[in-house]
Amino acid sequence: MTADPTGHRFHLRGPRASAEIAQVGAALRALTVDGVDLVPRYADDVPTPAASGVVLVPWPNRIRGGKYIFQGVDRQLAVSEPALGNASHGLLRFASYTLLETSDQRLVLGADVVPQTGYPFHLRTRVTFTLLDDGLHVAHVIENVGADAAPVALGIHPYLQIGGVPTEDLVIHSTGTTTLVLDERKLPVDEVPVDEATDLRPGRRLGDVTLDNAYRGLDRDAEGRAHHTLTAPDGRRVELWQDAGFGWAQVFTTDRYPGHPLAVAIEPMTAPANAFATGIDLITLETGDDLRREWGVSYRG
């Protein structure tokens, strides 16, 4: 028997909902409410495809050439996306998280970002998954346990669906008012108002668009949360919300998710691509300080 490339799988179970979280990347591997799969499944014997559900820390998305300057010092990260020459999706994407706490409806996983080439800082991270009747609540804590201030950003890469409905027939609603223009290396070169091709506020059928866009200027409710929805033709809806600390959301469609002709990721991010180099919304975490962020998924049948 070969080992599971996503590590141990942790299961949460409630009266209406269930979830499965993979040890590698603390990835949300499955979420079901009332028997409806809200996360696209993939085969048991393959690594997590397309960063599905993975926690992205200490940066989401890409850093051009892996190069940045922090507090006057030049740094060079490993280039983990050689095809485009970028450092991609942080340093814990392939890390095996440690179990800290578990019960039927609550799971806490932890992992350290240890000092290494290009990132000589030490972070202690914790992810808490809480199963709800209608979905999942996720809370992140990132603590600087090193001797020096550290640059930090956070992203999550969940894919969503409504089981039994082709993803191309789902309508996406999201409220971003600006989006980033990308170059050939998928790195931002400008930020512009949304236009007819990128505006998701009216609702767009996913089969009619191709998206790899970071949005900000998101509408917020009274609690500071931004909301994104996927709606089926019969009115069923899955919603992802992100708290006020997540200023950005990446929306990404792909035809390369195994077993699915089309898949969509809605990714809360505290900063956009290349933030280590540009400084846009980059957080400097002092020794002993921590960063706390929350997001979640819910389903309305």
ABEGO torsion letter per residue (X at the ends): XBBBAAEBBBBBBBAABBBBBBABGGBBABBBBGGBBABBBBBAABBBBGGBGBBBOABBEBBBGGBBBBGGBBBBBBBABAAAGBBBGEAAAABBBBBABBBAABBBBBBBBBBBBGBABBBBBBBBBBBBAAEBBBBBBBBBABABBBBBBBBBBBBBBBBGBBAAABBBBBABABBBBBBAAGBBABBBBBBAAABAAAEBBAAABBBBBBBBGBBBBAAGBBBBBBBBAAGBBBBBBBBAABABBBBBBBAABBGBABBBBBBBBABBBGAAAAGBGBBBBBBGBBBBBBBBBBBBX
